[in-house]
Amino acid sequence: MLWLRKARQVASVKYDFVICGGGSAGCVLANRLSADKSKNVLLLEAGPSDKFFSNRLGKLISWKIHMPAALQYNLQDDKLNWYYETVPQKHANNRSFYWPRGRVLGATGSSSLNAMVYVRGHGKDQDRWAQEIGDEQWNYDHVLPYFIRAQNFHGAIDGDTYKGTNGFLHVTDGEFNTPLYEAFVQAGIQAGYPKTEDVNGYQQEGFGKLPMTVYKNDGSRANTSSCYLDPARHRENLKILPNTLAEKVIFNGTTATGIDISSFKAQTDTVRIEAKEIILCGGSINSPQMLQLSGIGNYEELKKHEIQPIVHLPGVGENLQDHLEIPVSNKTLSGLSLKKYQMPPLMQLIGAEWFLRGTGVCATNHFHAGAFIRSKAAEDLDHPDIQLHFVPSQYLDHGRGEIEQEAFQAHVGTLRAKSTGHVKIRSRNPRDHPEIDPKYLSNPDDLPDLVTCLKLTREIFAQAAFDELRLEELIPGKELITDREMADWVKSIIETVYHPSSTCKMGREEDPMTVVDSKCRVLGTEGLRVVDASIMPSIASGNLNAPTIAIAEKAADIILGKDPLILPNSQSCGPIFQIGDCFPETSVGGEHAFPCMANSDYGDTVTFTKRRCSSDGHWSDLNDVNEPYFFDCTQGWLNQTETNYDYYASSESSEYDDSMSNSTFEDVIPDEMPTNNYMSITISLAIVSFLFSLVSFILMAVLIRKCTRIYIHMNLLAAIMLRHLTFIVFILYKVIQWRIKVEPKLEDIQKSLIELSQNQYIGWDSYLQPLESYELNDLTSVEQSTCSSLAQFEVCKCQLQCLLYPVIQKNLPGYAASEAASLDSKI
Ligand SMILES: Cc1cc2nc3c(=O)[nH]c(=O)nc-3n(C[C@H](O)[C@H](O)[C@H](O)COP(=O)(O)OP(=O)(O)OC[C@H]3O[C@@H](n4cnc5c(N)ncnc54)[C@H](O)[C@@H]3O)c2cc1C
């Protein structure tokens, strides 16, 4: 069997790190850990890959994952989904709750199945975590740099120091393309709440935009597989084994020495992988399950299943926390909601637009606006405890419900419910779903808080901003008036926001519920860590994908023994320096001040603006008071009037190496770079194969409906044959790609880069054009090899990404001219 052969081959070496679970956290770790070439890394994932191969065509074929608006499709079956269910919930009318969790690279709910809302939560979450853990390394100041390192924000940042622009995780703001979004924000303001410019910035509280993890250039889902794995797949020290179930960790005493795996699809012999360190990234359900199956958990529970105990950790699987929400919707005027797109012919047209150009209604999740508010004005409530997601449509029963009305809807729920539950194995069989009991509403405070959510949302929808747009209330309906009626309704309608967390919580060693220490190590063991949403000490106040990714980013530095990223000062609003940092905190004329980095891409011309952090944590821009300050790392503050300053900096030291500014890339470009000029052949083949796929798909869809049985069989056969032909064409494509080697066009690249390094701004097209003929995969390796050579300048953190990604993007259909223009100005 193919899987077995591959697994045995993979098992022939001992790994430095085996990562179990290729979800939000797992893909981040796979990238960051394998960036250290001396480490051998293996990534195991129970599900399949999220695409056939890592480019746009691969995404088109797996469109159900990569088309943002198709997010509900994968929730409807168990193909890419663990399809969990909770036990009946006593306090919620004995309902069992459906809990979809992704089972695919880039993963769970996570980034391949989730709703793509990019929300970091509140800074006070991390400050609370630091207290719960007893380690200030997990407070906001120490986690914020990792949110920023992870992020690649597509859009103007205007000196905003909370946003990252060099990271792997692509984030975009959705457009307010119907008056309903703006009405929602205005209604919030009319109801007395603030507006916020950025829910992930200085002020979470208020009404504003909800960004999304979507690539702006091709309108596809930015899951962690595309963002983190694709740039690392070619590394020789990284192996990825999909369709693989990590069954249990193997110990020598209390030291983890390996892991037993089997094929997820078919029961096979187990294969043992040896490793110096195992990192569980299975998410909040599967990580505690894997620990329990491995003998780590509550001894009493393990005994029931005759599992050999290794370490008694009663907290494993406990402390389960989740977010609940209710839908509130009103009918609206015809044409304002998304309903028209959910019916032919517009449905087909918007689908075609996405396939051809990567734009339009299918290129977004439609949760473009949202809000964070407080349920009451109580002293002990110092940050929002309610979140609203607004959508100009209805989203019912996990996307399975029929949309019959033109409507707008808010999904509103509490952020720090008090009820906690558990995850427990039901048997020794790793394939059996564990018992999931979130104990929803078991704490008596939780139900009234959800009733408050309903009342506040009704109040918001009743504001004048909606007067021209609002018709009758559809959900729950005006007949619901008393608190009792509302509470009964809440119990019948609440659903998970898909945010299980904290089942292997990080904490103080003296806390009996702690599972991992502040370095993510499982207590009482050696060589075993957990890194995913399950280690949050308590649930974050927002969606969980971004905080999980930040946790994994930070954990990667911890595991590799790197110095943690730090803010240049301890103020909550300190500017964040990323790659190329060389700005020590400084003081000018007695003021507490530092430069604010506007952009940090290598070779960029950068403007630094001086700002001041006031005692209440706000930034004030000093530009209007003085001339802008420009900071030179060698000389301290300069009060210059030029607006641009050539920037070369070190990521390691705060010393400015003067020689750098005179250097060109000539010396550091590697002698050999793989390139080929057969782009057009491979693209043509790819297009042909895509067309085959499309024809086969249409045949299946149309003929199954229209024909008699015999024709159905014949046509199904034809469709299947076409499908097979598609695969053959793909294989041909790969073979050609592999066989054809041409002379490197090194001079072109060198010339372009030298021009760039000399800061002769000659326009985006002219210096990037020579690169455009290169094969996409090869560009990634150029980036890698160029970066490693640049390391001698201590500036290498893939600054060339900025240079090469636009090229890759431009090679793809749907690359908008406006995008090129914005990149032009950026570079
Ligand atoms: C439907 C849905 C919508 C969501 N919407 C949002 C949203 O809009 N915004 C947001 O921020 N968050 C959202 N979330 C939540 C967010 O996506 C998750 O909290 C986050 O992805 C958790 O990341 P993780 O790394 O802990 O786990 P996951 O991303 O779930 O990764 C775990 C991975 O491990 C694999 N795995 C598990 N067990 C094994 C095993 N034994 N062997 C091998 N592999 C294994 C799984 O298949 C999976 O791929 C949503 C979640 C869901 C389900």
The ligand as a Tripos MOL2 file, in Angstrom:
@<TRIPOS>MOLECULE
LIG
   53    58     1     0     0
SMALL
NO_CHARGES

@<TRIPOS>ATOM
      1 C1        -16.2990   26.1850   11.1160 C.3       1 LIG1
      2 C2        -15.2910   26.9930   11.8480 C.ar      1 LIG1
      3 C3        -15.2470   28.3610   11.6820 C.ar      1 LIG1
      4 C4        -14.3080   29.1110   12.3710 C.ar      1 LIG1
      5 N1        -14.2170   30.4330   12.0990 N.ar      1 LIG1
      6 C5        -13.2020   31.1440   12.6050 C.ar      1 LIG1
      7 C6        -12.9800   32.4720   12.1910 C.ar      1 LIG1
      8 O1        -13.6920   33.0090   11.3410 O.2       1 LIG1
      9 N2        -11.9330   33.1420   12.7200 N.ar      1 LIG1
     10 C7        -11.1150   32.5730   13.6430 C.ar      1 LIG1
     11 O2        -10.1920   33.2410   14.1100 O.2       1 LIG1
     12 N3        -11.3040   31.3170   14.0690 N.ar      1 LIG1
     13 C8        -12.3050   30.5790   13.5390 C.ar      1 LIG1
     14 N4        -12.4550   29.2830   13.8960 N.ar      1 LIG1
     15 C9        -11.5900   28.7350   14.9410 C.3       1 LIG1
     16 C10       -10.1540   28.5320   14.5130 C.3       1 LIG1
     17 O3        -10.0940   28.1830   13.1670 O.3       1 LIG1
     18 C11        -9.5100   27.4740   15.4000 C.3       1 LIG1
     19 O4         -9.6170   27.8970   16.7340 O.3       1 LIG1
     20 C12        -8.0430   27.2730   15.1070 C.3       1 LIG1
     21 O5         -7.9030   26.9030   13.7730 O.3       1 LIG1
     22 C13        -7.4670   26.1950   16.0010 C.3       1 LIG1
     23 O6         -6.1760   25.8890   15.5520 O.3       1 LIG1
     24 P1         -5.3970   24.6220   16.1230 P.3       1 LIG1
     25 O7         -4.0480   24.6460   15.5440 O.co2     1 LIG1
     26 O8         -5.5540   24.5940   17.5920 O.co2     1 LIG1
     27 O9         -6.1610   23.3730   15.6170 O.3       1 LIG1
     28 P2         -6.5520   22.9390   14.1420 P.3       1 LIG1
     29 O10        -6.3770   24.0650   13.2240 O.co2     1 LIG1
     30 O11        -7.8600   22.3020   14.2850 O.co2     1 LIG1
     31 O12        -5.4910   21.8640   13.7360 O.3       1 LIG1
     32 C14        -5.4640   20.5810   14.2250 C.3       1 LIG1
     33 C15        -5.0010   19.6900   13.1180 C.3       1 LIG1
     34 O13        -4.5300   18.4850   13.6710 O.3       1 LIG1
     35 C16        -5.0080   17.4180   12.9000 C.3       1 LIG1
     36 N5         -5.0660   16.2700   13.7810 N.ar      1 LIG1
     37 C17        -5.8190   16.1080   14.8640 C.ar      1 LIG1
     38 N6         -5.5920   14.9200   15.4450 N.ar      1 LIG1
     39 C18        -4.6500   14.3160   14.7020 C.ar      1 LIG1
     40 C19        -3.9910   13.0730   14.7810 C.ar      1 LIG1
     41 N7         -4.2620   12.2160   15.7530 N.pl3     1 LIG1
     42 N8         -3.0820   12.7630   13.8390 N.ar      1 LIG1
     43 C20        -2.7900   13.6340   12.8320 C.ar      1 LIG1
     44 N9         -3.3940   14.8260   12.7110 N.ar      1 LIG1
     45 C21        -4.3050   15.1640   13.6350 C.ar      1 LIG1
     46 C22        -6.3750   17.8720   12.4440 C.3       1 LIG1
     47 O14        -6.8260   17.1580   11.3260 O.3       1 LIG1
     48 C23        -6.1250   19.3230   12.1600 C.3       1 LIG1
     49 O15        -5.7010   19.5080   10.8470 O.3       1 LIG1
     50 C24       -13.4090   28.4970   13.2660 C.ar      1 LIG1
     51 C25       -13.4560   27.1360   13.4510 C.ar      1 LIG1
     52 C26       -14.3790   26.3800   12.7450 C.ar      1 LIG1
     53 C27       -14.4120   24.8990   12.9320 C.3       1 LIG1
@<TRIPOS>BOND
     1     1     2 1
     2     2     3 ar
     3     2    52 ar
     4     3     4 ar
     5     4     5 ar
     6     4    50 ar
     7     5     6 ar
     8     6     7 ar
     9     6    13 1
    10     7     8 2
    11     7     9 ar
    12     9    10 ar
    13    10    11 2
    14    10    12 ar
    15    12    13 ar
    16    13    14 ar
    17    14    15 1
    18    14    50 ar
    19    15    16 1
    20    16    17 1
    21    16    18 1
    22    18    19 1
    23    18    20 1
    24    20    21 1
    25    20    22 1
    26    22    23 1
    27    23    24 1
    28    24    25 2
    29    24    26 1
    30    24    27 1
    31    27    28 1
    32    28    29 2
    33    28    30 1
    34    28    31 1
    35    31    32 1
    36    32    33 1
    37    33    34 1
    38    33    48 1
    39    34    35 1
    40    35    36 1
    41    35    46 1
    42    36    37 ar
    43    36    45 ar
    44    37    38 ar
    45    38    39 ar
    46    39    40 ar
    47    39    45 ar
    48    40    41 1
    49    40    42 ar
    50    42    43 ar
    51    43    44 ar
    52    44    45 ar
    53    46    47 1
    54    46    48 1
    55    48    49 1
    56    50    51 ar
    57    51    52 ar
    58    52    53 1
@<TRIPOS>SUBSTRUCTURE
     1 LIG1         1 GROUP 0 **** ****
